[in-house]
């Protein structure tokens, strides 16, 4: 893991001290809420429906056991004993008091954490494949590149007040586990003629106008990465709309200019940047790479214990994946306990998981963009012990990738922008489909739920996407089908009129039945069936039953 330098520590400490004075001025009445707004957003603080919300950065989704323990302590002292892990690999505290926020930031700084780049019109927290460095398919570990981009983007004088928020994801394999193509910039490390470089995608995003990113560079040499990113951002900063919040993202700019025009503008700007001193030196890069070395000897050999326990076997088959190196496994920790809000973890769970990670995963934990956690390096011989300990804190739900592993935004329970509740919908789906045999029979499927058009729940790219709407003062839910956020990224198609909450589960059952009736075998997943059958068959079955 990356460790802060003394300079890093001092920057965060100074930032916290500065914000403490700004908070005092707000409390004392010297700043109005409107004057305070840009200051708090630069420090990850939102004003939600009922209270302030603090979003804490977890760069590229990587946590130490000490950091997770600190997050648990903060939730106990300053919040309501839980934290909410988000689709940007961050964590949110939904109930801090304004006067306590500087204290929280001070405590975070003590474990090399902060809330910078989690809000406002800046380059947000850099996201990454949660299997970075531990999957056999990758070209190389993408995390050092995430760290380089984080260093470059934090406090960048030109890009602190962009037309709109800006999101970057980095992966290094064909498998996309970071939803790269629905980011403003997506970077994929590839190997071409023996040299490693980047494919560059621009203009992805969800919200009111969903777009899949366009590839504007087939191969970018690694040494030119920052100059090329600088070229993209400077073109966007200059030409992006500032008069209309709904048309301010780079996805709108590339759609209006055209892919070729934007590429030409970026290439032209890139040529001018050749003389800038943003070329990465080998020494600097190697120093950063040292922070991401394996915490164990890769020649260790270890076998999974032969234990006759049905529940352990179900969990191992569903939540445990092969590690890059034999002897270890990757353990997925589901934050989708049946009937509970997706992505939430209690203080007790976080503290206990911190100890589990310290004991069994070399002190490392990762956060996925699908609101789950990962123990990245577990000896095969320790899998049963890990399962036993996770079971004690109700974190051994064996549903990774199944229908109850939903993504869900906070919706109208917390968010001032939401038009409908989303958490109760996720809870209903979770309870209705919780039977393990039923989930396995349905197979791999992703349901994603948003409480408004801003799409924080990624409904556009759900195999089944659910969007909460306000319809004449009543909540209703629009369904889209065929979306995907992986390497075959696709925006889902709306099936038709929305459903009331009481008819939503029945509608999902009908969709599942149409899928099952048309699959060729148990390996035929939902997207394959949808692409083969088309939306009309699903529409027909869905509305015939609903109107009967």
DRENTOR-183160 format. One line per 8 residues: number of its first residue (from 1); their letters; for each residue x, y, z of C-alpha. Coordinates in nm, 2 decimals, padded with zeros to 4 digits. Layout:
# residues N
NUM	A	X:Y:Z | ...
END
This chain:
# residues 548
1	XXXXXXXX	00.00:00.00:00.00 | 00.11:00.36:-00.06 | 00.24:00.53:00.25 | 00.22:00.91:00.29 | 00.55:01.10:00.28 | 00.61:01.37:00.53 | 00.50:01.63:00.27 | 00.17:01.44:00.22
9	XXXXXXXX	00.11:01.44:00.59 | 00.18:01.81:00.63 | -00.05:01.90:00.34 | -00.34:01.71:00.49 | -00.28:01.85:00.83 | -00.27:02.21:00.70 | -00.59:02.15:00.50 | -00.77:02.02:00.81
17	XXXXXXXX	-00.66:02.32:01.01 | -00.77:02.56:00.74 | -01.12:02.39:00.72 | -01.15:02.40:01.10 | -01.14:02.78:01.09 | -01.39:02.79:00.80 | -01.63:02.57:01.00 | -01.60:02.80:01.30
25	XXXXXXXX	-01.68:03.10:01.09 | -01.99:02.92:00.96 | -02.11:02.83:01.31 | -02.04:03.18:01.44 | -02.25:03.32:01.15 | -01.97:03.50:00.96 | -02.04:03.28:00.66 | -02.38:03.20:00.51
33	XXXXXXXX	-02.46:02.84:00.40 | -02.42:02.96:00.04 | -02.08:03.11:00.11 | -01.98:02.80:00.31 | -02.09:02.56:00.03 | -01.78:02.57:-00.19 | -01.55:02.55:00.11 | -01.72:02.24:00.25
41	XXXXXXXX	-01.75:02.07:-00.09 | -01.37:02.10:-00.12 | -01.35:01.90:00.20 | -01.60:01.62:00.11 | -01.89:01.77:00.31 | -02.24:01.77:00.17 | -02.57:01.90:00.31 | -02.82:01.61:00.27
49	XXXXXXXX	-03.19:01.58:00.33 | -03.16:01.55:00.71 | -02.80:01.64:00.80 | -02.45:01.69:00.67 | -02.28:01.39:00.51 | -01.90:01.35:00.50 | -01.75:01.15:00.22 | -01.41:01.01:00.29
57	XXXXXXXX	-01.17:00.92:00.01 | -01.04:00.57:-00.03 | -00.80:00.61:-00.32 | -00.83:00.32:-00.57 | -01.03:00.14:-00.30 | -00.74:00.03:-00.08 | -00.75:00.03:00.30 | -00.52:-00.09:00.57
65	XXXXXXXX	-00.66:-00.26:00.88 | -00.56:00.05:01.09 | -00.76:00.27:00.86 | -01.07:00.05:00.87 | -01.05:00.04:01.25 | -01.03:00.42:01.25 | -01.34:00.45:01.03 | -01.52:00.22:01.28
73	XXXXXXXX	-01.42:00.44:01.57 | -01.53:00.76:01.38 | -01.87:00.60:01.32 | -01.91:00.53:01.69 | -01.79:00.87:01.82 | -01.94:01.10:01.56 | -02.21:00.92:01.36 | -02.47:00.64:01.42
81	XXXXXXXX	-02.24:00.34:01.44 | -02.21:00.26:01.07 | -02.06:00.37:00.74 | -02.18:00.34:00.39 | -01.94:00.22:00.12 | -02.01:00.38:-00.22 | -01.99:00.31:-00.59 | -01.67:00.52:-00.61
89	XXXXXXXX	-01.49:00.30:-00.36 | -01.53:00.57:-00.09 | -01.71:00.57:00.25 | -01.98:00.81:00.37 | -02.09:00.91:00.72 | -02.45:01.03:00.70 | -02.50:01.20:01.04 | -02.19:01.40:01.16
97	XXXXXXXX	-02.25:01.73:01.34 | -02.09:02.02:01.16 | -01.88:02.11:01.47 | -01.74:01.76:01.48 | -01.62:01.74:01.12 | -01.28:01.91:01.18 | -01.22:01.65:01.46 | -01.31:01.37:01.22
105	XXXXXXXX	-01.07:01.50:00.96 | -00.79:01.53:01.23 | -00.85:01.16:01.32 | -00.85:01.06:00.96 | -00.52:01.24:00.90 | -00.36:01.04:01.18 | -00.41:00.72:00.96 | -00.32:00.89:00.63
113	XXXXXXXX	-00.68:00.95:00.52 | -00.88:01.26:00.41 | -01.19:01.38:00.23 | -01.01:01.57:-00.05 | -01.14:01.50:-00.41 | -01.46:01.34:-00.29 | -01.69:01.63:-00.40 | -01.70:01.95:-00.60
121	XXXXXXXX	-01.61:02.02:-00.96 | -01.27:01.87:-00.95 | -01.10:01.54:-01.04 | -01.26:01.29:-00.80 | -01.11:00.99:-00.62 | -00.93:00.77:-00.88 | -01.10:00.43:-00.90 | -00.94:00.10:-01.00
129	XXXXXXXX	-00.99:-00.27:-01.05 | -01.04:-00.41:-00.70 | -00.83:-00.71:-00.81 | -00.53:-00.50:-00.91 | -00.21:-00.68:-00.86 | -00.37:-01.01:-00.78 | -00.53:-01.13:-01.10 | -00.36:-01.34:-01.36
137	XXXXXXXX	-00.51:-01.16:-01.66 | -00.36:-00.81:-01.60 | -00.07:-00.66:-01.80 | 00.07:-00.51:-01.49 | -00.05:-00.37:-01.16 | -00.25:-00.05:-01.23 | -00.24:00.09:-00.88 | 00.09:00.28:-00.91
145	XXXXXXXX	-00.07:00.46:-01.21 | -00.37:00.55:-01.00 | -00.13:00.69:-00.74 | 00.05:00.89:-01.00 | -00.28:01.04:-01.13 | -00.39:01.11:-00.77 | -00.06:01.30:-00.70 | -00.09:01.50:-01.02
153	XXXXXXXX	-00.46:01.58:-00.98 | -00.47:01.68:-00.61 | -00.48:02.06:-00.59 | -00.40:02.09:-00.96 | -00.43:02.47:-00.99 | -00.60:02.46:-01.33 | -00.84:02.17:-01.26 | -00.98:02.27:-00.91
161	XXXXXXXX	-01.29:02.44:-01.06 | -01.38:02.24:-01.37 | -01.72:02.28:-01.54 | -01.84:01.97:-01.36 | -01.71:01.68:-01.15 | -01.46:01.46:-01.33 | -01.40:01.08:-01.28 | -01.11:00.86:-01.39
169	XXXXXXXX	-01.08:00.48:-01.37 | -00.77:00.26:-01.44 | -00.77:-00.11:-01.53 | -00.51:-00.35:-01.67 | -00.69:-00.64:-01.82 | -00.96:-00.73:-02.06 | -01.20:-00.78:-01.77 | -01.34:-00.45:-01.66
177	XXXXXXXX	-01.42:-00.45:-01.29 | -01.41:-00.07:-01.25 | -01.69:00.03:-01.50 | -01.42:00.21:-01.69 | -01.63:00.30:-01.99 | -01.88:00.50:-01.79 | -01.61:00.73:-01.66 | -01.50:01.07:-01.79
185	XXXXXXXX	-01.17:00.91:-01.87 | -01.11:00.54:-01.87 | -00.75:00.40:-01.90 | -00.66:00.05:-01.98 | -00.31:-00.08:-01.97 | -00.23:-00.29:-02.27 | 00.08:-00.45:-02.43 | 00.16:-00.38:-02.79
193	XXXXXXXX	00.47:-00.50:-02.97 | 00.64:-00.58:-02.64 | 00.57:-00.23:-02.49 | 00.31:-00.15:-02.23 | 00.10:00.16:-02.27 | -00.26:00.29:-02.24 | -00.58:00.28:-02.43 | -00.76:00.60:-02.36
201	XXXXXXXX	-01.14:00.63:-02.34 | -01.32:00.97:-02.30 | -01.67:01.08:-02.24 | -01.84:00.81:-02.05 | -02.10:00.88:-01.78 | -02.45:00.81:-01.65 | -02.70:01.05:-01.50 | -02.96:01.24:-01.71
209	XXXXXXXX	-02.78:01.16:-02.04 | -02.59:00.83:-02.03 | -02.30:00.77:-02.27 | -02.04:00.50:-02.32 | -01.68:00.64:-02.34 | -01.52:00.67:-02.69 | -01.17:00.54:-02.75 | -00.96:00.84:-02.86
217	XXXXXXXX	-00.61:00.69:-02.83 | -00.53:00.33:-02.92 | -00.18:00.33:-02.76 | -00.03:00.60:-02.54 | 00.32:00.55:-02.41 | 00.34:00.54:-02.03 | 00.58:00.83:-02.01 | 00.33:01.06:-02.18
225	XXXXXXXX	00.04:00.98:-01.96 | 00.02:01.30:-01.75 | 00.08:01.52:-02.06 | -00.21:01.35:-02.24 | -00.44:01.37:-01.94 | -00.34:01.74:-01.91 | -00.44:01.79:-02.27 | -00.78:01.63:-02.23
233	XXXXXXXX	-00.86:01.82:-01.91 | -00.74:02.16:-02.04 | -00.96:02.12:-02.36 | -01.25:02.03:-02.14 | -01.19:02.31:-01.89 | -01.18:02.56:-02.18 | -01.48:02.43:-02.38 | -01.70:02.26:-02.13
241	XXXXXXXX	-02.04:02.42:-02.06 | -02.06:02.63:-01.74 | -02.40:02.78:-01.81 | -02.60:02.45:-01.77 | -02.52:02.20:-01.50 | -02.69:01.92:-01.70 | -02.47:01.99:-02.01 | -02.14:02.04:-01.83
249	XXXXXXXX	-01.98:01.70:-01.84 | -01.72:01.60:-02.10 | -01.96:01.34:-02.23 | -02.18:01.62:-02.36 | -01.89:01.80:-02.51 | -01.77:01.50:-02.71 | -02.12:01.43:-02.82 | -02.17:01.79:-02.94
257	XXXXXXXX	-01.82:01.83:-03.10 | -01.80:01.48:-03.23 | -01.54:01.21:-03.14 | -01.29:01.32:-03.42 | -01.31:01.69:-03.34 | -01.24:01.63:-02.97 | -00.96:01.39:-03.05 | -00.80:01.64:-03.29
265	XXXXXXXX	-00.82:01.92:-03.02 | -00.66:01.69:-02.76 | -00.39:01.58:-02.99 | -00.31:01.94:-03.09 | -00.29:02.04:-02.72 | -00.08:01.73:-02.64 | 00.18:01.84:-02.90 | 00.22:02.17:-02.72
273	XXXXXXXX	00.27:01.99:-02.39 | 00.58:01.79:-02.50 | 00.80:02.05:-02.34 | 00.62:02.05:-02.01 | 00.81:01.86:-01.74 | 00.54:01.60:-01.68 | 00.73:01.31:-01.83 | 00.76:01.04:-01.56
281	XXXXXXXX	01.11:00.94:-01.47 | 01.20:00.58:-01.42 | 01.33:00.64:-01.06 | 01.01:00.81:-00.95 | 00.80:00.54:-01.10 | 01.00:00.26:-00.94 | 00.97:00.43:-00.60 | 00.59:00.44:-00.63
289	XXXXXXXX	00.58:00.08:-00.75 | 00.77:-00.03:-00.43 | 00.46:00.08:-00.23 | 00.25:-00.19:-00.41 | 00.47:-00.49:-00.37 | 00.32:-00.82:-00.25 | 00.31:-00.85:00.13 | 00.41:-01.22:00.11
297	XXXXXXXX	00.65:-01.46:-00.06 | 00.48:-01.56:-00.38 | 00.63:-01.91:-00.36 | 00.42:-02.00:-00.05 | 00.21:-02.31:-00.10 | -00.11:-02.38:00.09 | -00.41:-02.61:00.05 | -00.78:-02.54:00.12
305	XXXXXXXX	-00.88:-02.75:00.43 | -01.10:-03.05:00.36 | -01.39:-02.97:00.58 | -01.74:-03.12:00.53 | -01.95:-02.82:00.59 | -02.23:-02.74:00.34 | -02.25:-02.37:00.42 | -01.87:-02.33:00.40
313	XXXXXXXX	-01.87:-02.49:00.06 | -02.15:-02.27:-00.07 | -01.97:-01.96:00.05 | -01.63:-02.08:-00.09 | -01.78:-02.15:-00.43 | -01.96:-01.82:-00.44 | -01.74:-01.57:-00.26 | -01.38:-01.70:-00.30
321	XXXXXXXX	-01.18:-01.65:-00.62 | -00.84:-01.76:-00.74 | -00.54:-01.54:-00.66 | -00.27:-01.46:-00.90 | -00.03:-01.67:-00.69 | -00.10:-02.03:-00.59 | -00.14:-02.08:-00.22 | -00.36:-01.77:-00.17
329	XXXXXXXX	-00.72:-01.69:-00.25 | -00.92:-01.37:-00.29 | -01.21:-01.35:-00.04 | -01.51:-01.13:-00.14 | -01.69:-00.99:00.17 | -02.06:-00.92:00.08 | -02.21:-00.61:00.23 | -02.55:-00.73:00.10
337	XXXXXXXX	-02.68:-00.91:00.41 | -03.04:-01.01:00.34 | -03.28:-00.73:00.42 | -03.01:-00.48:00.50 | -02.91:-00.16:00.31 | -02.65:-00.24:00.05 | -02.30:-00.11:00.12 | -02.36:-00.05:00.49
345	XXXXXXXX	-02.12:-00.18:00.76 | -02.16:-00.14:01.13 | -01.89:-00.02:01.36 | -01.86:-00.37:01.51 | -01.84:-00.52:01.16 | -01.57:-00.28:01.06 | -01.37:-00.34:01.37 | -01.40:-00.71:01.35
353	XXXXXXXX	-01.31:-00.71:00.98 | -01.01:-00.50:01.06 | -00.89:-00.77:01.29 | -00.97:-01.05:01.04 | -00.76:-00.86:00.78 | -00.47:-00.81:01.02 | -00.47:-01.18:01.11 | -00.55:-01.34:00.77
361	XXXXXXXX	-00.49:-01.08:00.48 | -00.16:-00.91:00.57 | -00.36:-00.61:00.70 | -00.52:-00.52:00.36 | -00.88:-00.46:00.27 | -01.02:-00.33:-00.06 | -01.35:-00.17:-00.16 | -01.53:-00.26:-00.48
369	XXXXXXXX	-01.74:-00.02:-00.69 | -02.02:-00.27:-00.64 | -02.03:-00.18:-00.27 | -01.86:-00.49:-00.13 | -01.52:-00.55:00.04 | -01.23:-00.77:-00.04 | -00.97:-00.96:00.16 | -00.71:-00.97:-00.12
377	XXXXXXXX	-00.45:-01.22:00.02 | -00.59:-01.51:00.23 | -00.39:-01.83:00.26 | -00.59:-02.12:00.14 | -00.54:-02.30:00.47 | -00.71:-02.01:00.65 | -01.03:-02.00:00.44 | -01.24:-02.19:00.69
385	XXXXXXXX	-01.12:-01.97:00.98 | -01.20:-01.66:00.78 | -01.54:-01.79:00.70 | -01.61:-01.87:01.06 | -01.50:-01.52:01.18 | -01.70:-01.35:00.90 | -02.01:-01.55:00.99 | -01.99:-01.43:01.35
393	XXXXXXXX	-02.03:-01.07:01.23 | -02.29:-01.16:00.96 | -02.05:-01.09:00.67 | -02.05:-01.43:00.52 | -02.35:-01.39:00.29 | -02.28:-01.61:-00.01 | -02.43:-01.40:-00.28 | -02.15:-01.23:-00.47
401	XXXXXXXX	-02.27:-01.17:-00.83 | -02.62:-01.31:-00.76 | -02.96:-01.14:-00.77 | -02.94:-01.02:-00.41 | -02.60:-00.86:-00.46 | -02.76:-00.53:-00.57 | -02.61:-00.19:-00.61 | -02.82:00.09:-00.45
409	XXXXXXXX	-02.78:00.46:-00.38 | -02.91:00.61:-00.05 | -03.22:00.75:-00.23 | -03.48:00.96:-00.06 | -03.40:00.82:00.28 | -03.10:01.05:00.28 | -03.05:01.24:-00.04 | -03.21:01.58:-00.11
417	XXXXXXXX	-03.19:01.52:-00.48 | -03.37:01.19:-00.48 | -03.73:01.15:-00.62 | -03.79:00.81:-00.47 | -03.66:00.56:-00.21 | -03.42:00.30:-00.33 | -03.30:00.13:-00.01 | -03.64:-00.03:00.07
425	XXXXXXXX	-03.66:-00.16:-00.29 | -03.32:-00.33:-00.26 | -03.43:-00.47:00.08 | -03.75:-00.62:-00.07 | -03.55:-00.78:-00.36 | -03.30:-00.92:-00.12 | -03.57:-01.07:00.11 | -03.78:-01.21:-00.18
433	XXXXXXXX	-03.49:-01.38:-00.36 | -03.28:-01.48:-00.06 | -03.33:-01.86:-00.10 | -02.98:-01.99:-00.20 | -03.11:-02.25:-00.44 | -03.33:-02.00:-00.62 | -03.04:-01.75:-00.65 | -02.81:-02.02:-00.80
441	XXXXXXXX	-03.08:-02.13:-01.04 | -03.12:-01.77:-01.16 | -02.74:-01.74:-01.19 | -02.52:-01.44:-01.24 | -02.73:-01.12:-01.27 | -02.68:-00.76:-01.16 | -02.97:-00.54:-01.04 | -02.88:-00.17:-00.99
449	XXXXXXXX	-03.11:00.08:-00.83 | -03.11:00.47:-00.83 | -03.34:00.70:-00.64 | -03.32:00.97:-00.91 | -03.19:01.04:-01.26 | -02.84:01.13:-01.13 | -02.78:00.75:-01.14 | -02.57:00.71:-00.83
457	XXXXXXXX	-02.69:00.35:-00.82 | -02.57:00.29:-01.18 | -02.92:00.18:-01.29 | -02.83:00.26:-01.66 | -02.57:-00.03:-01.66 | -02.77:-00.28:-01.46 | -02.87:-00.60:-01.63 | -03.19:-00.50:-01.46
465	XXXXXXXX	-03.19:-00.13:-01.39 | -03.44:00.04:-01.16 | -03.50:00.41:-01.15 | -03.71:00.57:-00.88 | -03.95:00.85:-01.01 | -04.19:01.10:-00.86 | -04.52:01.05:-01.05 | -04.78:01.30:-00.94
473	XXXXXXXX	-04.65:01.29:-00.59 | -04.63:00.91:-00.58 | -04.32:00.70:-00.60 | -04.29:00.47:-00.91 | -04.01:00.27:-01.06 | -03.90:00.26:-01.42 | -03.72:-00.06:-01.54 | -03.45:-00.09:-01.80
481	XXXXXXXX	-03.29:-00.41:-01.93 | -02.97:-00.52:-02.09 | -02.73:-00.27:-01.93 | -02.37:-00.38:-01.84 | -02.07:-00.21:-01.68 | -01.81:-00.47:-01.76 | -01.59:-00.50:-02.07 | -01.91:-00.53:-02.28
489	XXXXXXXX	-02.04:-00.20:-02.15 | -02.39:-00.12:-02.26 | -02.67:00.13:-02.16 | -02.99:-00.05:-02.07 | -03.32:-00.01:-02.27 | -03.63:00.12:-02.09 | -03.91:-00.13:-02.12 | -04.20:00.10:-02.08
497	XXXXXXXX	-04.43:00.27:-01.82 | -04.31:00.26:-01.46 | -04.44:00.03:-01.19 | -04.57:00.11:-00.84 | -04.37:-00.03:-00.55 | -04.63:-00.30:-00.48 | -04.60:-00.43:-00.84 | -04.23:-00.41:-00.87
505	XXXXXXXX	-04.13:-00.75:-00.73 | -04.39:-00.92:-00.95 | -04.24:-00.73:-01.25 | -03.89:-00.85:-01.17 | -04.02:-01.21:-01.13 | -04.18:-01.19:-01.48 | -03.85:-01.06:-01.62 | -03.66:-01.35:-01.45
513	XXXXXXXX	-03.91:-01.60:-01.59 | -03.88:-01.47:-01.94 | -03.50:-01.50:-01.91 | -03.52:-01.86:-01.77 | -03.77:-01.97:-02.04 | -03.53:-01.85:-02.31 | -03.19:-01.96:-02.18 | -03.02:-02.24:-02.36
521	XXXXXXXX	-02.86:-02.39:-02.05 | -02.75:-02.28:-01.70 | -02.44:-02.12:-01.83 | -02.65:-01.89:-02.05 | -02.65:-01.56:-01.85 | -02.90:-01.28:-01.86 | -02.72:-01.05:-02.10 | -02.66:-01.33:-02.35
529	XXXXXXXX	-03.04:-01.42:-02.34 | -03.14:-01.05:-02.36 | -02.91:-00.99:-02.66 | -03.04:-01.29:-02.84 | -03.41:-01.26:-02.76 | -03.44:-00.87:-02.77 | -03.64:-00.64:-02.55 | -03.98:-00.69:-02.72
537	XXXXXXXX	-04.02:-01.04:-02.58 | -03.95:-00.91:-02.23 | -04.19:-00.61:-02.28 | -04.47:-00.84:-02.41 | -04.45:-01.08:-02.11 | -04.41:-00.79:-01.86 | -04.70:-00.58:-01.96 | -04.94:-00.87:-02.05
545	XXXX	-04.90:-01.00:-01.70 | -04.92:-00.66:-01.54 | -05.24:-00.57:-01.73 | -05.41:-00.91:-01.68
END
